[in-house]
Each structure stands twice: as C-alpha cells, then as structure tokens.
C-alpha cells in the first residue's frame, strides 16, 4: 500500500513538473517578447525566476519520492 501511494506521488510530481516546464517556456517567451519590444520585463523576469526555483524544488521532491520507492521495492524483494 505504501508503495502504491509513493508511485502515485511520483506520477503527480511528474505531471506537475511537466506543467511547470510548460509555464517556464511560456514565461521565457513573454520575457523575450517584452524585451524585444523595449518594454519593462522586470516583473516578468522576476516571475520566471520564481518559476525556475519552484521547478527545482519539485525536482528535488521527485528525487526524494524515487529514493523512497527504491527503498520500498528493496524491502519487498528482501521479504519475498
């Protein structure tokens, strides 16, 4: 049961990472557009930086979940 929960967490993390990656791509394009048009891109750049930090955090969480899954699978194999 714990393994199924962690696998679900991994699936959700992957979905969130995909969405965050798409948001970063859109925000990057917005920053480029604003800059190209000579407009103030300060706030858009600030948001882009926050999105990247958030993605890094998500990736870190994903890594923790993967490590936990590996430990659970090892325990299951050892008990079989």
N, C-alpha and C positions, 0 to 999 in steps of 0.2 A: 504494500500500500504506500509506504514511504517513497519507494522508487517511482511509482506511478505519479505521485504528487510532484516529485522533482522533475520528472520528464515533462509534465505539464508546465512547470515553471520554466523549463528550458524552451519549450515551444512558445510560450508567451514572451519570453525575453527575446527570442529570435524575431517575433512579429514586431515587437516594439523597436528593436534595432533597425529593422527594415524601414519602418515608418520614420524613425529619426534620421536615417540616412537620406531618405527622400526629402524630408524637410530641410536638411542641410543643403542638399543640392538646389532646392528652390530658393533658399535664402542666399546662397552663394551667387546665384544668377541675379537676384534682386540687388545685391551689393554691387555687382558688376554693372548692372543697368544704371543704377543711381550714380555711380562714379563716372561712367561713360557720358551721362547726361549733365555732368557737372553739378549734381545735386548733393546735398549733405547726406552721407551714408553712415554717419556716426552711430545712430541708434540701430540701424540695420546690421552694422558690423558688430555692435555690442551683443545683439540677439544671436548672431551667428556664433560668436564666441561661446555664449551660454549653451547653445545647442550642441556645440562640439564637446564641451565639458560634460554635459548630460549624457551624450553618447559614450564618452569614455567611462562614465560611471556605470552605464548599462552594460558595457562590455566587461567591466570588472565583475559585476554581479553575475553575468553569464558564466564567466570563468569559475566563480565560486560554485555555481549550480552544477557545472560539468564535473568539477572535482568531487562534489558530494555524490553525484550519480556514480562516478567511478568507484568510490569507496563502498557505496551500497551494493554495486554489482559484484565487487570483490568478496564482500561478506556473504552474499548469496551463493557465489560459487564455492566458497570455503565451507559453507554449511551443507552443500549438496553431497 
